[in-house]
Amino acid sequence: MRSRVALQFSDVCFAYEREEVLHNVDMSVPNKSLVAVVGPNGGGKTTLVRLALGLLKPARGTVRVFGDEPERRRRSIGYVAQHLVFDPAFPVSALDVVLMGRADRHWLGPYRRGDRAKAFEALEHVRLGHLSRRALAHLSGGERQRALIAQALVADPDLLLLDEPTANVDTTVEHEIYELLHELNERMTIVVVSHNLNVVTRHASHVACVNRTASMARVDALTDGELHAFHRGDMTVLQHLPSCHVLDPSSAVREPHHDDDEACP
């Protein structure tokens, strides 16, 4: 039976060397929700995503994906990075890029016919089927982002994580991508790091503010003022909300605290 919680952070604390980035994060992402992660630069949003992927280990606390350790659920997770670094002279097509999403299934030997069928199906789903043979270098920025989303989808994930997928596209393409995510949300949980408050209100079911610690609430339960407070990372404004269990960010610095407020080791 599928867990009702797709992603769970329990008392998570993380530091890069001696610099604490996340402090006592407690957050539950419901299954089939679309969560927009907002907050100031340097607040820990990307670190949160890396913890969910199992690329980082918390100094304290636990991270669970559908009740299990992230490393054990890698095939249940799709990931789209913010930036795509590639050599434009390298002759790789959109279909080739998507096929890379199934590379871990074939350590030896070529892709199978079924892999190519799945890759083309994923491209069709993001409305790029007609460009499957086009070189990646000849795709627009929005088309490249959709190809990366298809790469994440080709493994049939239950949880899709995206780190600012529209950071380098224009407004029209941004709305197209979020409309696509809204469609995908019917069959999977989506967590997307975003700086666009309008996108949050239009597409997300929940908004999570990350600024050293974290708080999450349903979008339809927030007033306009509270939503803007989330966007700024000013979580102390929201302490009166029943769903909010966060500390003043000023207490999440490197000084040691007592009991539950103890800093990262």
C-alpha positions as CSV (number, residue, x, y, z in Angstrom):
1,M,0.0,0.0,0.0
2,R,1.4,3.4,-1.1
3,S,2.3,5.7,1.9
4,R,0.2,8.8,2.2
5,V,3.4,10.7,2.8
6,A,5.7,10.9,-0.2
7,L,8.6,12.8,1.5
8,Q,9.3,13.2,5.2
9,F,11.9,15.3,7.0
10,S,12.1,14.6,10.7
11,D,14.2,16.8,12.9
12,V,16.7,17.2,10.1
13,C,19.9,19.2,10.7
14,F,22.6,19.7,8.1
15,A,25.9,21.7,7.9
16,Y,28.6,22.1,5.4
17,E,31.7,21.7,7.6
18,R,31.0,24.1,10.4
19,E,28.3,26.2,8.7
20,E,24.8,25.1,9.6
21,V,22.4,25.3,6.6
22,L,19.3,23.5,7.8
23,H,18.1,23.4,11.4
24,N,15.5,21.1,12.9
25,V,13.5,20.7,9.7
26,D,10.2,18.8,10.2
27,M,8.1,18.6,7.1
28,S,5.7,16.1,5.5
29,V,4.9,16.2,1.8
30,P,1.6,14.4,1.1
31,N,1.4,11.9,-1.7
32,K,0.1,13.5,-5.0
33,S,0.7,17.0,-3.8
34,L,2.5,19.8,-5.8
35,V,4.7,21.6,-3.4
36,A,6.4,24.9,-4.3
37,V,9.6,25.5,-2.3
38,V,10.3,29.2,-1.8
39,G,12.7,31.2,0.3
40,P,15.7,33.5,0.1
41,N,18.9,32.6,-1.7
42,G,21.2,30.6,0.6
43,G,18.3,29.5,2.7
44,G,18.9,25.8,2.1
45,K,16.4,25.0,-0.7
46,T,18.8,23.1,-3.0
47,T,20.3,21.4,0.1
48,L,16.8,20.1,1.0
49,V,16.4,18.7,-2.5
50,R,19.8,17.0,-2.3
51,L,18.9,15.4,1.0
52,A,15.7,14.1,-0.6
53,L,17.7,12.6,-3.4
54,G,20.0,10.9,-0.9
55,L,23.0,12.8,-2.3
56,L,23.6,14.3,1.2
57,K,23.2,12.8,4.6
58,P,21.7,14.8,7.5
59,A,23.9,15.4,10.5
60,R,20.9,14.7,12.6
61,G,17.4,13.5,11.9
62,T,16.0,11.3,9.1
63,V,14.8,11.7,5.5
64,R,12.3,9.2,4.2
65,V,10.9,8.7,0.7
66,F,7.6,6.7,0.8
67,G,8.7,5.5,4.2
68,D,12.2,4.3,3.1
69,E,15.7,5.8,2.9
70,P,16.2,7.9,-0.3
71,E,19.0,5.6,-1.5
72,R,16.7,2.7,-1.5
73,R,14.0,4.5,-3.5
74,R,16.2,6.1,-6.2
75,R,14.1,4.5,-9.0
76,S,11.0,6.1,-7.5
77,I,12.5,9.6,-7.8
78,G,12.9,11.8,-10.9
79,Y,15.1,14.9,-10.8
80,V,15.4,17.9,-13.0
81,A,18.4,20.2,-12.3
82,Q,18.4,24.0,-12.7
83,H,21.2,24.1,-15.2
84,L,22.1,21.9,-18.1
85,V,25.8,21.8,-18.9
86,F,26.7,20.2,-22.3
87,D,29.0,20.6,-25.2
88,P,26.9,22.0,-28.1
89,A,29.3,20.3,-30.6
90,F,28.5,16.9,-29.2
91,P,26.0,15.2,-31.5
92,V,23.3,14.1,-29.0
93,S,19.6,14.2,-29.9
94,A,16.6,14.9,-27.6
95,L,15.8,11.2,-27.7
96,D,19.4,10.3,-26.6
97,V,19.1,12.7,-23.7
98,V,15.9,11.1,-22.5
99,L,17.3,7.6,-22.9
100,M,20.0,8.5,-20.4
101,G,17.2,8.4,-17.8
102,R,17.2,4.6,-18.2
103,A,21.0,4.1,-18.3
104,D,21.1,2.6,-14.8
105,R,19.1,-0.3,-16.0
106,H,21.7,-1.3,-18.6
107,W,25.2,-1.3,-17.2
108,L,26.2,-3.6,-20.0
109,G,24.9,-3.6,-23.6
110,P,22.8,-1.2,-25.7
111,Y,19.4,0.2,-24.9
112,R,16.5,-2.1,-25.7
113,R,13.6,-1.5,-28.1
114,G,11.4,-1.0,-25.0
115,D,13.7,1.7,-23.7
116,R,13.4,3.6,-26.9
117,A,9.6,3.3,-26.9
118,K,9.5,4.6,-23.3
119,A,11.8,7.5,-24.2
120,F,9.7,8.5,-27.2
121,E,6.5,8.2,-25.1
122,A,8.1,10.5,-22.5
123,L,8.9,13.0,-25.2
124,E,5.4,12.9,-26.5
125,H,4.1,13.5,-23.0
126,V,6.1,16.8,-22.8
127,R,5.0,17.6,-26.4
128,L,8.5,17.1,-28.0
129,G,7.8,13.9,-29.9
130,H,8.2,15.7,-33.2
131,L,11.7,16.9,-32.2
132,S,13.0,13.6,-31.0
133,R,15.8,13.4,-33.6
134,R,16.8,17.1,-33.3
135,A,20.2,17.9,-31.8
136,L,20.1,19.2,-28.3
137,A,22.1,22.2,-29.3
138,H,19.4,23.1,-31.8
139,L,16.5,23.1,-29.2
140,S,15.4,26.3,-27.5
141,G,15.9,26.8,-23.8
142,G,12.3,25.8,-23.0
143,E,12.5,22.7,-25.3
144,R,15.7,21.6,-23.5
145,Q,14.0,21.9,-20.1
146,R,11.1,19.8,-21.4
147,A,13.6,17.2,-22.6
148,L,15.1,17.1,-19.1
149,I,11.7,16.6,-17.6
150,A,11.1,13.7,-20.1
151,Q,14.4,12.3,-19.0
152,A,13.2,12.3,-15.4
153,L,9.8,10.8,-16.5
154,V,11.2,7.9,-18.5
155,A,12.0,6.0,-15.3
156,D,8.3,6.2,-14.2
157,P,8.9,8.1,-10.9
158,D,6.4,8.5,-8.1
159,L,8.2,11.6,-6.9
160,L,9.5,14.4,-9.2
161,L,12.0,16.9,-7.8
162,L,12.8,20.1,-9.8
163,D,15.3,22.7,-8.8
164,E,14.2,26.0,-10.4
165,P,13.3,24.4,-13.8
166,T,12.3,27.8,-15.3
167,A,15.2,29.9,-14.2
168,N,16.5,30.4,-17.7
169,V,13.3,30.6,-19.8
170,D,10.9,33.4,-20.7
171,T,7.5,33.9,-19.1
172,T,5.5,32.2,-21.8
173,V,7.7,29.0,-21.6
174,E,7.6,29.2,-17.8
175,H,3.8,29.0,-17.8
176,E,3.9,26.1,-20.4
177,I,6.3,24.1,-18.1
178,Y,4.1,24.7,-15.0
179,E,1.0,23.7,-16.9
180,L,2.8,20.5,-17.8
181,L,3.8,19.9,-14.1
182,H,0.1,20.5,-13.2
183,E,-0.9,17.7,-15.6
184,L,1.9,15.4,-14.3
185,N,0.7,16.0,-10.7
186,E,-2.3,13.8,-11.4
187,R,-0.1,10.7,-11.2
188,M,2.9,11.7,-9.1
189,T,4.1,13.9,-6.3
190,I,5.9,17.0,-7.4
191,V,8.3,19.2,-5.4
192,V,9.6,22.3,-7.3
193,V,11.9,25.0,-6.1
194,S,10.6,28.3,-7.5
195,H,11.0,32.1,-7.2
196,N,7.8,32.9,-8.9
197,L,5.0,33.7,-6.4
198,N,2.3,33.9,-9.1
199,V,3.2,30.3,-10.2
200,V,2.9,29.2,-6.5
201,T,-0.7,30.5,-6.2
202,R,-1.8,29.2,-9.6
203,H,-0.4,25.7,-9.6
204,A,0.8,24.5,-6.2
205,S,-1.3,22.7,-3.6
206,H,1.2,23.5,-0.9
207,V,4.0,26.1,-0.3
208,A,7.1,25.4,1.7
209,C,9.3,28.1,3.0
210,V,12.9,27.1,3.5
211,N,15.2,29.6,5.4
212,R,17.5,27.5,7.6
213,T,14.4,25.8,9.0
214,A,11.2,25.1,7.1
215,S,7.4,25.5,7.3
216,M,4.7,24.2,4.9
217,A,1.1,25.1,4.5
218,R,-1.7,24.6,2.0
219,V,-1.9,27.4,-0.5
220,D,-5.7,27.7,-0.1
221,A,-5.2,28.2,3.7
222,L,-2.9,31.3,3.4
223,T,-3.9,34.9,3.1
224,D,-2.1,37.1,0.5
225,G,0.0,38.7,3.2
226,E,1.0,35.3,4.7
227,L,1.9,34.0,1.2
228,H,4.2,37.0,0.6
229,A,5.8,36.3,4.0
230,F,6.5,32.8,2.8
231,H,8.1,34.1,-0.3
232,R,10.4,36.5,1.6
233,G,11.4,33.7,4.0
234,D,10.0,35.6,6.9
235,M,8.7,32.6,8.8
236,T,8.3,34.3,12.2
237,V,5.3,36.1,10.8
238,L,3.6,32.7,10.5
239,Q,4.1,31.3,13.9
240,H,0.4,31.7,14.7
241,L,-0.6,29.2,12.0
242,P,-1.7,25.8,13.4
243,S,0.4,24.1,10.7
244,C,3.5,26.1,11.5
245,H,6.2,24.7,13.9
246,V,9.3,26.7,13.2
247,L,11.8,28.6,15.1
248,D,12.9,32.2,14.6
249,P,15.6,31.8,11.9
250,S,17.9,33.8,14.2
251,S,18.0,30.9,16.6
252,A,19.1,28.5,13.9
253,V,22.7,29.8,13.7
254,R,25.8,28.0,14.8
255,E,25.5,28.7,18.6
256,P,24.7,25.6,20.6
257,H,21.2,25.4,22.1
258,H,19.5,23.0,24.6
259,D,17.2,20.1,23.9
260,D,15.4,20.2,20.5
261,D,17.1,23.5,19.6
262,E,20.6,22.0,19.8
263,A,22.7,23.0,16.8
264,C,24.2,20.5,14.4
265,P,27.1,18.5,15.7
